[in-house]
Amino acid sequence: MESKSKTKEILEWVYCIIIAVVIVLLIKTFIGVPTVVKQTSMNPTLKQNERLWLNRWGATFDKMPKRGEIITFESPSVNSVDEFHANYDYPVAEYNYNPTNIISKFIYYTLEIGKTSYIKRVIGLPGEHVQIKDGYVYIDGQQLQENYLQDYVVTDSLGGVYTDIIVPDNTVYVLGDNRMESTDSRRFGCIPVEKIESKAVFRFWPLNKFGGIYKDVR
């Protein structure tokens, strides 16, 4: 009797652990997760070691983000394309790793083991003509008013080849706010919507910056 009682107790604990893990994974997949800013590509909007809350609801269902929103996405396999390998007819970032079985997909996409993510701002949407010239970004021939940038910021190619393109369907053109130190769509191309992981909703640390993230664009 005592042995059966212990077995039942162990099973109950196992069930509780399984349920807790499932709940955590559901929240992480469909609702959101906290994260820490690790790079400087979004300075001064987002600084290193700041804590953000990421909303994953839209990304889970491949919802197209809006211009000005800050998103996270799976980092491309090729971070910088040169002019000899650039595909100007289809300027989309390369993703060469595609796990095929359920276990590898779970480890990579759900547990995110071995996966690297970038955080950038959405600039160009499908079908738009994005140009970088004279220190500014132009959308369909109109200068984009980026009120979230510091006055001294100049946007140039930074060695990238994708500075005069039409954004393909189901992709977005992204840039870092720190334009002189950001590896972004200028270098690797547009990001497929299915590679978007989340949207940065608000900052919760440091406390003196608690609140929504500025995204005003015109």
trRosetta pair geometry for C-beta under 8 A, 3 or more apart (Angstrom, degrees):
i j d omega theta_ij theta_ji phi_ij phi_ji
1 4 5.8 -56 -152 36 32 110
1 5 6.4 34 151 -22 65 107
2 5 5.5 -53 -150 34 33 115
2 6 6.5 32 153 -18 66 103
3 6 5.9 -55 -151 35 31 108
3 7 6.4 31 151 -19 65 107
4 7 5.6 -54 -147 36 33 113
4 8 6.3 35 154 -20 65 105
5 8 5.8 -53 -149 35 29 112
5 9 6.4 30 152 -20 63 106
6 9 5.6 -54 -148 36 33 113
6 10 6.3 35 153 -20 66 104
7 10 5.8 -53 -149 35 31 111
7 11 6.4 31 153 -18 64 107
8 11 5.7 -55 -148 37 31 112
8 12 6.4 35 152 -23 64 104
9 12 5.7 -52 -151 32 32 114
9 13 6.7 31 152 -16 63 103
10 13 5.8 -57 -155 36 33 110
10 14 6.4 34 149 -20 66 105
11 14 5.5 -52 -146 35 34 114
11 15 6.3 37 154 -20 66 104
12 15 5.7 -51 -149 35 31 112
12 16 6.4 33 152 -20 63 106
13 16 5.6 -53 -148 35 33 113
13 17 6.3 33 154 -20 66 104
14 17 5.8 -55 -149 36 30 110
14 18 6.3 31 153 -19 65 106
15 18 5.7 -55 -147 37 30 111
15 19 6.2 29 156 -18 65 107
16 19 5.8 -55 -147 38 29 110
16 20 6.3 30 154 -20 64 108
17 20 5.7 -55 -148 36 30 112
17 21 6.3 31 154 -19 65 106
18 21 5.8 -56 -149 35 30 111
18 22 6.3 30 154 -19 65 107
19 22 5.7 -55 -148 36 31 112
19 23 6.3 32 154 -20 65 106
20 23 5.8 -55 -149 35 30 112
20 24 6.4 31 153 -18 64 106
21 24 5.8 -55 -149 36 31 111
21 25 6.3 28 154 -17 65 108
22 25 5.8 -58 -147 39 29 110
22 26 6.3 31 154 -21 65 107
23 26 5.7 -54 -147 35 30 112
23 27 6.4 30 154 -18 64 105
24 27 5.8 -56 -150 37 30 110
24 28 6.2 28 153 -18 65 110
25 28 5.6 -54 -143 40 31 112
25 29 6.0 25 159 -16 66 112
25 110 6.2 15 -151 -175 111 117
26 29 5.9 -59 -140 41 26 106
26 30 5.8 -18 176 20 65 115
26 31 7.7 51 130 -3 67 102
27 30 7.0 -75 -127 54 17 80
27 31 4.7 -39 -159 38 60 125
27 32 7.5 -51 165 48 77 46
27 33 7.8 114 125 -75 87 75
28 31 7.5 -8 -41 51 11 82
28 32 7.8 -57 -132 106 34 13
28 33 5.2 34 -132 -67 77 116
28 56 7.2 39 161 17 41 160
28 110 7.6 97 100 -166 125 72
29 56 6.5 -142 167 122 23 145
29 60 6.3 89 158 -107 75 124
29 110 6.7 -24 -80 -126 112 88
30 56 6.4 -174 -176 95 6 106
30 57 6.2 42 175 -102 61 66
30 60 5.4 22 -113 -67 58 169
31 55 7.6 -71 167 -142 45 61
31 56 6.4 41 77 48 22 97
31 57 6.6 18 -117 -61 32 91
32 53 5.9 51 147 172 137 87
32 54 5.2 179 -158 90 94 56
32 55 4.7 -45 -87 -106 126 37
32 56 5.1 171 -90 3 52 85
32 57 7.4 -40 -51 -24 89 81
32 198 6.7 107 -127 -143 79 129
32 201 7.1 -28 -131 0 156 134
33 53 7.8 -178 96 -153 26 59
33 54 5.5 -10 60 56 69 106
33 56 6.9 40 1 -29 86 125
33 198 7.4 -105 37 -82 89 163
34 51 6.0 -3 -174 -175 111 103
34 52 7.0 154 -157 82 61 43
34 53 5.7 -40 -99 -100 66 63
34 54 7.3 153 -114 11 14 83
34 204 7.4 -65 -124 40 113 129
35 51 7.3 160 81 -153 38 59
35 52 5.4 -20 62 62 87 91
35 53 7.9 145 18 -106 76 18
35 54 5.5 37 -2 -21 120 121
35 72 7.3 75 16 -63 175 157
36 49 6.3 -14 -171 -133 105 37
36 50 7.4 152 -154 77 58 36
36 51 5.9 -32 -98 -99 66 67
36 52 7.8 165 -92 19 19 78
37 42 7.0 -99 -146 53 128 123
37 46 4.9 -171 -107 157 153 108
37 47 6.5 118 94 92 146 28
37 48 5.6 -137 109 -117 96 29
37 49 6.6 -51 66 17 84 19
37 50 4.7 18 19 52 125 84
37 51 7.8 -129 -1 -71 82 23
37 52 6.6 78 -47 -12 92 113
37 119 7.0 -85 -120 47 83 154
38 48 6.5 33 -156 -134 19 85
39 42 7.5 91 90 8 88 84
39 48 7.1 -152 79 -91 7 92
39 118 7.9 -25 29 -135 150 70
39 119 7.5 171 47 40 109 97
40 43 4.9 -11 -173 -19 78 122
40 47 7.8 7 -122 -141 69 56
40 48 6.2 -32 -77 -46 74 106
40 178 5.8 -33 140 42 78 173
40 181 5.8 -15 101 113 108 137
41 118 7.6 -17 59 -162 155 97
41 119 7.4 154 73 73 112 75
41 120 6.9 -45 126 -92 127 80
41 176 3.5 -86 164 -133 94 154
41 177 7.6 114 142 40 57 62
41 178 5.2 -150 -162 51 30 110
41 181 6.2 -139 -102 107 59 80
41 182 3.9 101 -153 -112 98 87
41 183 7.0 -79 -104 29 139 62
41 184 7.2 146 -175 -53 133 104
42 45 5.1 -78 163 66 90 102
42 46 4.0 12 107 48 128 103
42 70 7.1 58 -132 -139 141 130
42 119 6.0 -42 -36 107 138 105
42 120 7.2 -158 -77 -109 101 39
42 121 7.4 125 -121 -33 100 96
42 176 5.5 -110 -72 -157 54 89
42 177 5.0 58 -154 27 54 104
42 178 6.2 -63 -19 -4 4 98
42 182 7.7 85 -58 -101 46 124
43 46 7.2 -92 -75 71 39 50
43 47 5.9 61 -107 -99 84 69
43 177 6.7 -153 72 88 31 101
43 178 4.2 48 52 -71 83 127
43 181 7.6 12 37 61 115 126
44 47 6.5 1 -153 -66 59 99
44 150 6.6 64 20 -46 115 121
44 177 7.4 -98 32 118 42 129
44 178 7.7 105 -30 -77 46 95
45 70 7.6 -174 131 -80 139 143
45 121 7.9 53 56 -59 166 127
45 148 6.0 28 -91 166 126 113
45 177 4.6 93 3 20 122 168
45 213 7.0 69 173 -168 106 102
45 214 6.6 -126 -136 57 104 101
46 50 5.7 -136 -163 58 75 138
46 52 7.2 -14 -133 -57 128 131
46 70 7.3 123 -28 -161 136 160
46 119 7.0 -53 77 119 158 138
46 177 7.6 125 21 29 81 131
46 200 7.5 -63 -78 -167 145 167
46 203 7.5 -172 -114 -88 88 127
46 213 7.4 -4 -67 -135 103 128
47 50 5.3 96 63 -24 70 118
50 203 5.8 -27 168 -147 118 120
50 205 6.2 174 -159 94 55 70
50 206 6.9 -74 -118 -6 81 69
50 209 7.0 -45 -136 79 124 144
51 203 6.8 118 80 -163 55 69
51 204 5.4 -55 101 66 107 81
51 205 3.6 41 29 42 114 109
52 200 5.0 -35 180 -143 143 102
52 201 7.6 138 176 45 91 61
52 202 7.1 168 -152 92 70 33
52 203 5.4 -44 -99 -101 71 63
52 204 7.3 138 -120 13 20 78
52 213 7.6 11 -129 -56 116 134
53 200 7.7 115 74 -157 45 57
53 201 5.2 -46 92 58 93 107
53 202 5.5 8 41 58 108 76
53 203 7.9 -163 9 -88 75 18
53 204 6.0 62 -30 -17 102 117
54 72 6.1 -25 -130 10 140 130
54 197 7.5 2 167 117 141 95
54 198 3.7 50 170 139 113 148
54 199 6.8 146 -160 67 69 33
54 200 5.9 -42 -102 -95 72 51
54 201 6.8 152 -124 2 18 90
55 58 6.8 50 121 11 105 95
55 198 5.9 151 71 -167 39 91
55 199 4.9 -23 60 62 98 90
55 200 7.9 157 16 -111 81 3
55 201 4.6 85 -25 -50 109 122
56 59 5.2 -68 -157 51 60 111
56 60 5.6 72 145 -40 86 99
56 197 6.8 -43 -118 159 96 64
56 198 4.5 -50 -85 -100 70 98
57 60 6.0 -55 -156 22 25 114
57 61 7.4 -11 160 10 58 104
57 63 7.9 4 116 15 71 137
58 61 6.6 -81 -160 51 32 88
58 63 3.7 -88 -164 57 87 126
58 65 6.8 107 127 -83 144 74
58 199 6.1 28 45 -11 127 125
59 62 7.3 32 -166 -80 37 32
59 63 7.1 -81 -60 39 26 83
59 71 7.7 138 -78 -153 120 110
59 196 4.8 -133 -123 114 104 89
59 197 5.4 54 171 159 161 15
59 198 5.2 -88 1 -77 148 37
59 199 7.0 179 -35 -22 105 79
62 170 8.0 -6 177 -151 118 104
62 193 5.0 83 -163 128 86 114
62 194 5.5 -17 -107 -87 115 68
62 196 7.7 122 -127 49 54 106
63 193 7.8 -158 74 -174 19 124
64 125 7.1 69 175 -146 123 107
64 126 7.4 -73 -131 -1 138 115
64 170 7.9 -113 -89 -125 103 49
64 172 7.5 145 -156 -62 81 113
64 193 6.1 -61 -94 -114 64 136
65 69 4.7 -126 177 67 114 138
65 71 5.4 -101 -62 -63 168 134
65 122 5.0 -167 105 -54 121 159
65 172 6.4 -9 52 -72 103 163
65 196 6.6 -164 -24 -152 120 161
65 199 6.2 158 -116 -92 119 117
66 69 5.1 96 62 -19 75 117
66 122 6.8 137 94 82 34 144
67 122 5.5 -133 -122 114 37 100
67 123 6.6 43 -144 -150 91 18
67 124 7.7 37 -108 -82 105 13
67 125 6.1 -83 -60 -37 98 110
67 217 5.5 -102 129 77 103 148
68 121 6.7 -22 -152 -174 28 107
68 122 6.5 -32 26 69 24 89
68 148 7.5 135 -150 -10 93 137
68 215 3.9 110 149 171 103 92
68 216 6.8 -165 -152 61 144 4
68 217 3.9 -152 -77 0 118 121
69 121 7.2 163 88 -151 30 66
69 122 5.1 17 57 21 77 122
69 199 5.5 -33 172 -144 124 114
69 200 7.7 163 176 46 76 75
69 215 5.7 23 -86 -145 41 150
70 119 6.4 29 172 178 101 95
70 120 7.2 -164 -148 106 70 23
70 121 5.2 -41 -96 -95 71 70
70 122 7.6 -146 -82 -1 23 78
70 199 7.0 113 78 -164 55 65
70 200 4.1 -26 93 38 110 121
70 213 5.9 -56 20 119 133 148
70 215 6.8 -131 -17 -92 85 111
71 119 7.2 -170 96 -144 34 60
71 120 6.7 -20 60 65 75 66
71 121 7.8 122 16 -120 73 23
71 122 6.0 57 -2 -45 117 100
71 172 7.7 73 32 78 151 152
71 174 7.1 -100 54 -109 106 136
71 196 5.4 -36 174 -147 137 109
71 197 7.6 139 172 49 87 65
71 198 6.8 166 -156 88 68 43
71 199 5.3 -39 -102 -102 75 61
71 200 7.1 -142 -83 -2 22 81
72 117 4.9 27 177 167 108 126
72 118 6.8 168 -150 84 63 39
72 119 4.9 -30 -94 -92 79 78
72 196 7.5 114 81 -164 46 63
72 197 4.7 -48 99 62 94 110
72 198 4.9 11 43 53 106 88
72 199 7.9 -151 14 -75 74 19
72 200 7.1 99 -29 -49 92 87
73 117 6.6 156 76 -153 24 83
73 118 5.9 -22 61 58 77 87
73 120 7.5 -41 22 30 108 101
73 174 7.6 -175 18 -15 137 164
73 191 5.1 36 145 -168 170 146
73 195 5.0 60 -171 126 107 88
73 196 4.8 -50 -96 -106 102 48
73 197 5.6 173 -103 1 35 86
74 95 7.0 53 107 -116 125 127
74 115 6.3 -63 -127 -169 96 111
74 116 7.5 92 -160 77 59 54
74 117 6.2 -57 -99 -104 35 70
74 195 4.7 -101 39 -166 103 94
74 197 6.5 116 -40 -45 70 111
75 79 7.3 -12 176 -88 105 97
75 115 8.0 157 25 178 89 67
75 116 4.3 -23 17 99 134 100
75 117 6.2 -158 -30 -112 86 15
75 118 5.0 107 -90 -27 83 100
76 79 6.2 153 74 -84 100 49
76 93 3.8 -113 -94 179 133 118
76 94 5.6 85 -174 59 109 58
76 95 6.2 -102 -136 -72 63 69
76 188 4.6 169 39 177 156 143
76 189 7.5 106 -95 51 160 92
76 191 7.8 -124 -58 -104 103 82
77 94 5.0 -76 54 112 101 92
77 95 5.6 136 -15 -127 104 30
77 96 4.1 66 -93 14 175 97
77 97 6.3 151 -87 -5 117 86
78 81 6.0 68 131 -71 124 83
78 93 7.4 -174 61 -164 81 72
78 94 4.5 34 21 52 111 125
78 96 7.8 78 -26 -18 89 115
78 188 6.2 160 99 -130 72 98
79 183 5.4 1 -179 173 108 142
79 187 6.4 9 153 123 61 126
79 188 5.6 -64 -153 -70 31 125
80 159 7.4 -5 -151 119 124 113
80 160 7.5 -117 -139 -103 82 73
80 183 6.9 -81 -66 -143 92 112
80 187 4.5 -46 -113 -179 69 118
80 188 6.6 -66 -75 -67 29 79
81 85 5.4 -124 -162 90 89 100
81 86 5.1 117 135 -87 119 74
81 94 7.7 123 -75 -6 118 115
81 161 6.0 -89 96 36 91 124
81 162 7.4 54 60 -27 121 106
81 187 6.6 146 24 169 69 56
81 188 6.2 119 -11 -117 98 42
81 189 6.6 31 7 -29 142 102
82 85 5.6 69 57 25 74 95
82 86 6.9 -117 101 -33 31 92
82 161 6.8 107 -169 -36 24 137
83 86 5.5 -35 -134 6 34 122
83 161 5.1 170 -83 -112 67 137
86 91 7.2 2 -174 -112 92 90
86 161 4.5 -107 -80 113 151 147
86 162 7.0 -175 -146 -61 122 82
87 90 4.9 -26 134 63 123 76
87 91 6.1 -175 87 -83 73 46
87 92 7.5 -34 77 30 123 69
87 189 7.8 15 55 -98 90 146
88 91 6.1 9 -131 -61 33 103
88 162 8.0 179 -111 -107 67 75
88 165 6.7 -143 -154 -108 71 98
90 168 5.9 43 -143 -74 67 146
91 162 4.8 133 -169 -123 136 123
91 165 4.6 -48 25 -146 156 153
91 168 7.0 176 51 -19 65 107
91 189 4.4 -162 164 -133 71 102
91 190 5.8 87 106 -1 83 96
92 168 5.7 -48 -61 34 110 142
92 171 5.6 -120 -113 -98 102 157
92 189 5.0 124 -175 144 5 132
92 190 5.1 -48 -108 63 61 88
92 191 7.9 139 -155 -83 76 11
92 192 6.4 51 -166 -54 122 88
93 185 7.6 -93 -54 -114 107 69
93 188 4.5 36 -114 143 98 102
93 189 4.5 -175 -58 72 55 97
93 190 6.5 -134 -13 76 83 33
93 191 5.6 8 13 -94 132 56
93 192 7.3 -121 52 -7 94 80
93 195 7.5 -101 74 61 125 168
94 188 7.4 -112 22 -167 75 95
94 189 7.6 82 -19 38 65 134
95 98 7.1 90 130 -62 99 88
95 192 7.6 -77 -3 21 135 127
95 195 6.5 -160 -64 -94 149 135
97 108 7.8 -156 136 -147 119 152
99 104 3.7 -158 -160 123 122 109
99 105 4.7 -179 101 -71 123 60
99 107 7.7 -180 -126 57 164 91
99 108 5.0 170 -18 15 145 145
99 109 7.5 -137 42 -20 132 99
100 104 6.7 32 44 60 52 134
100 105 7.7 -122 74 -47 10 101
101 104 5.1 83 60 17 82 102
101 105 6.8 -149 94 -7 38 93
102 105 5.8 -61 -147 39 28 112
102 106 6.2 30 156 -22 65 108
103 106 5.7 -55 -149 34 29 112
103 107 6.4 26 155 -17 64 107
104 107 5.7 -52 -144 38 33 111
104 108 6.0 20 160 -10 66 113
105 108 6.1 -64 -140 45 26 101
105 109 5.5 -13 178 16 68 118
105 110 7.6 60 132 -6 67 97
106 109 7.0 -60 -113 53 15 84
106 110 4.9 -28 -160 31 57 126
106 111 6.6 49 144 -5 68 100
107 110 7.4 2 -41 52 8 85
107 111 5.2 -36 -146 46 41 123
107 113 5.1 -54 175 47 86 115
107 114 7.4 34 137 23 102 115
108 111 7.5 33 -10 57 11 81
108 112 7.0 36 174 -111 34 31
108 113 6.8 -85 -92 59 40 67
108 114 6.2 -54 -112 69 80 106
108 115 5.5 109 -169 -53 73 116
109 112 7.0 2 -172 -75 13 64
109 115 7.4 97 -86 -57 36 158
112 115 4.6 -90 -159 50 70 122
112 117 7.8 -20 -158 -34 130 116
117 197 6.0 -49 -128 17 131 153
118 183 7.8 -106 -123 85 140 92
118 184 7.8 166 162 -103 145 69
119 200 6.7 60 -154 -46 120 128
120 174 3.8 89 111 161 133 121
120 175 6.2 159 -174 76 113 15
120 176 5.3 -81 -121 -72 87 63
120 182 7.2 114 -114 -174 103 128
120 184 5.4 129 -124 -122 145 114
120 185 7.8 147 149 -19 161 91
121 148 7.7 177 -118 79 159 147
121 174 6.3 152 72 -156 37 80
121 175 5.9 -31 61 68 91 68
121 176 7.1 121 11 -119 89 23
121 177 6.2 73 -12 -53 134 83
121 215 7.6 177 -141 -128 110 88
122 125 7.4 46 168 -72 112 79
122 172 5.1 -42 -135 174 99 139
122 173 7.6 97 -161 71 57 50
122 174 5.8 -45 -97 -99 42 82
123 130 6.7 83 119 -128 109 133
123 137 6.1 -86 -168 -174 130 158
123 139 7.8 -158 160 -74 80 115
123 144 7.1 35 -161 -172 93 176
123 172 7.7 129 44 168 55 90
123 173 5.0 -66 71 102 95 92
123 174 6.2 146 9 -118 92 25
123 175 5.0 40 -33 7 140 104
123 185 7.4 -139 42 35 120 141
124 128 4.9 -153 -161 80 90 124
124 130 4.0 -59 -81 -65 148 131
124 139 6.4 180 -106 -112 82 102
124 167 4.5 179 135 -56 115 139
124 172 6.5 156 81 -168 62 58
124 173 3.1 23 44 37 111 123
124 185 7.6 -140 33 109 114 166
124 190 7.4 -83 82 -108 114 111
125 128 5.3 78 59 -7 65 126
125 167 6.2 153 103 86 19 155
125 172 6.2 -18 -106 -117 49 83
125 173 7.8 -93 -35 22 24 87
126 167 5.4 -126 -109 112 29 105
126 168 6.8 -40 -130 114 84 31
126 169 5.0 56 -152 -120 130 40
126 170 6.4 49 -87 -18 137 27
126 171 6.4 114 -87 48 86 60
126 172 7.6 -62 -42 -79 70 57
127 166 7.0 -19 -153 -176 27 98
127 167 6.5 -33 23 70 26 89
127 169 7.3 41 -48 -82 82 66
128 139 5.4 -21 -179 -159 128 94
128 140 5.8 -86 -152 -42 81 95
128 166 7.2 171 86 -150 31 60
128 167 5.1 18 52 20 78 118
128 173 7.7 -109 75 13 112 126
129 138 7.9 -22 110 114 88 91
129 139 7.1 131 72 -164 60 42
129 140 5.1 105 43 -89 96 51
129 141 7.1 31 80 -29 126 70
129 165 7.6 -171 -148 100 55 31
129 166 5.5 -32 -96 -95 66 72
129 167 8.0 -140 -75 0 20 78
130 137 6.9 -27 -161 -166 89 97
130 138 7.4 144 -159 79 41 58
130 139 6.2 -12 -101 -103 64 66
130 163 8.0 -108 121 -168 90 33
130 164 7.5 -156 96 -126 60 25
130 165 5.8 -6 58 61 93 75
130 166 7.7 152 16 -104 74 21
130 167 6.1 68 -11 -45 115 99
130 173 5.0 -62 -37 61 168 175
131 137 7.4 146 81 -161 50 49
131 138 4.3 -14 63 60 100 107
131 141 7.8 45 19 -83 132 39
131 163 6.9 51 -157 152 48 68
131 164 5.0 27 -116 -112 81 75
132 136 7.5 -168 -148 93 56 33
132 137 5.8 -25 -100 -103 73 65
132 138 7.6 -172 -79 19 26 78
132 155 5.6 -111 -148 135 107 104
132 156 6.6 129 151 -150 117 24
132 157 6.2 146 96 -78 131 60
132 163 4.1 -80 44 -158 107 98
132 164 7.3 -115 30 -57 66 65
132 186 6.7 -6 -1 -105 160 114
133 136 7.1 -23 73 58 51 71
133 138 6.6 -19 36 1 96 122
133 163 7.5 120 -55 153 71 112
133 164 7.7 43 -46 -79 109 105
135 154 4.2 -61 -145 -150 102 91
135 155 6.0 105 179 46 42 60
135 156 6.5 -26 -100 -62 52 83
136 143 5.2 -5 144 -143 145 105
136 144 7.1 173 169 45 95 74
136 155 5.9 77 -121 48 16 113
137 143 7.3 110 79 -157 49 59
137 144 4.4 -24 91 35 100 124
137 146 6.9 67 35 -35 119 128
137 155 5.5 -23 -43 98 83 163
137 175 7.3 -127 -79 -10 145 159
138 141 6.0 -2 169 -136 120 12
138 142 6.3 151 -158 69 79 27
138 143 5.5 -46 -99 -91 77 46
138 144 6.6 -166 -103 -12 21 84
139 142 5.8 -32 68 64 72 84
139 144 5.2 74 -7 -66 106 104
144 217 6.5 -17 -177 -167 100 109
144 218 7.5 154 -165 75 54 53
145 217 6.6 147 80 -165 69 55
145 218 3.9 -2 54 55 122 101
146 149 4.5 42 118 -2 111 116
146 153 8.0 -75 95 85 128 135
146 217 6.1 -9 -107 -116 56 90
147 214 8.0 -108 103 165 91 117
147 216 4.6 -33 63 97 125 111
147 217 7.0 -162 20 -92 86 38
147 218 7.3 61 -21 -2 110 98
148 177 6.5 -83 121 -118 107 127
148 214 4.9 158 -115 119 106 110
148 215 6.6 -5 -60 -111 144 24
148 216 6.1 151 -49 50 89 74
148 217 7.4 -42 -2 -66 107 78
149 153 4.4 -98 176 46 117 147
149 177 6.1 -168 -99 -157 77 89
149 179 7.7 17 -132 -23 129 118
150 153 5.0 113 63 -27 77 102
153 177 7.6 -66 -121 174 159 68
153 179 5.5 108 -172 16 105 122
153 180 7.9 -145 -142 -17 76 96
154 179 6.8 -145 83 89 42 139
154 180 7.6 51 63 -61 81 105
155 175 7.3 2 -133 -165 124 156
155 179 4.8 -106 -102 -149 68 154
156 179 7.5 110 24 150 58 119
157 160 5.0 -149 178 52 76 74
157 161 7.7 52 -167 -73 120 23
157 163 4.8 -65 -106 -58 92 151
157 186 5.9 166 -161 -171 52 126
158 179 7.0 -157 -46 162 133 72
158 180 6.7 178 -99 -133 118 40
158 182 7.4 74 96 61 177 67
158 186 5.8 83 52 105 102 151
158 187 7.3 -65 97 -52 102 106
159 186 7.9 98 71 130 54 115
159 187 6.9 24 95 -96 86 104
160 163 6.1 124 96 -49 98 97
160 184 7.8 -46 -77 69 157 67
160 185 7.7 80 -174 109 154 42
160 186 3.0 129 61 144 166 86
160 187 4.1 -101 -104 -67 103 58
161 186 7.7 131 35 168 33 62
161 187 7.5 78 18 -125 70 39
162 165 5.2 -17 -164 -21 85 141
162 173 8.0 -155 138 -130 121 109
162 185 5.9 -93 97 152 132 74
162 186 5.7 -170 67 -148 81 30
162 187 7.2 -106 27 -16 102 9
162 188 7.8 -61 16 65 138 22
162 189 5.3 149 -58 -94 163 56
162 190 7.7 -148 173 -32 152 70
163 186 5.8 30 -75 -136 84 91
165 173 7.5 158 75 -94 114 134
165 190 7.6 -144 113 -37 142 110
167 171 5.9 -151 180 88 87 95
167 172 6.8 11 -164 -131 136 27
167 173 5.1 -106 -97 -28 118 106
167 190 5.5 128 -142 -101 80 148
168 171 4.8 45 70 24 86 128
168 190 6.0 179 32 62 91 150
170 192 6.2 13 130 -149 94 74
170 193 5.0 -94 -174 6 75 114
170 194 7.7 14 167 -15 115 87
171 190 3.8 77 149 136 129 124
171 191 6.0 153 -160 73 84 35
171 192 5.3 -48 -98 -92 86 42
171 193 6.6 -126 -89 -30 32 72
172 190 6.2 165 74 -164 24 95
172 191 5.5 -24 59 58 80 91
172 193 7.0 89 -14 -81 97 72
172 196 7.6 45 24 -67 127 128
173 185 4.6 159 -158 137 69 171
173 190 5.2 -57 -79 -104 64 91
173 191 7.9 156 -93 14 20 79
174 184 5.5 -124 105 -165 79 108
174 185 5.0 132 49 -29 58 113
174 190 7.8 119 2 -138 77 53
174 191 5.8 11 -2 0 122 126
175 179 6.7 4 173 -105 118 85
175 182 6.5 90 -178 107 64 146
175 184 4.8 113 -122 126 42 162
175 185 6.4 -73 -65 31 64 100
175 186 7.1 55 -106 -24 92 101
176 179 6.7 175 83 -83 78 39
176 181 7.4 -79 98 84 143 63
176 182 2.7 -163 42 -125 130 147
176 183 7.7 48 -12 41 131 36
176 184 5.2 -160 -11 -52 83 131
177 182 7.6 126 42 -56 32 149
178 181 4.8 -32 134 54 115 96
178 182 5.3 138 78 -46 76 104
179 182 6.1 -55 -121 23 24 117
183 187 5.4 -58 -156 46 74 146
183 188 7.1 55 163 -15 91 113
184 187 6.5 101 58 24 37 92
184 188 7.3 -122 149 30 18 94
185 188 6.6 -79 -117 63 33 70
185 189 6.0 -34 -152 140 72 11
185 190 5.7 37 -137 -84 121 45
185 191 7.1 -96 -85 -21 104 85
191 195 5.5 -120 -177 75 91 120
191 196 6.6 99 133 -64 123 83
192 195 4.7 87 68 1 86 105
192 196 7.9 -138 102 -18 52 79
193 196 5.7 -39 -163 7 46 117
200 213 5.5 15 120 10 110 159
201 212 7.3 -69 161 -123 57 72
201 213 7.4 145 132 8 16 107
202 210 7.5 35 162 -175 112 58
202 211 5.9 -105 -154 151 110 21
202 212 5.1 -61 -102 -92 92 42
202 213 6.4 -166 -112 -22 37 82
203 209 5.3 -29 106 121 137 102
203 210 6.5 -140 97 -119 77 32
203 211 6.6 -2 52 54 84 46
203 213 6.2 101 -25 -74 97 92
204 207 7.9 -3 170 -97 53 56
204 210 5.8 33 -133 -124 43 88
205 209 7.8 36 139 60 17 98
205 210 7.6 24 -65 -82 30 82
206 209 5.4 75 66 19 78 99
206 210 7.8 -97 110 -43 44 74
207 210 5.3 -9 -157 -34 47 116
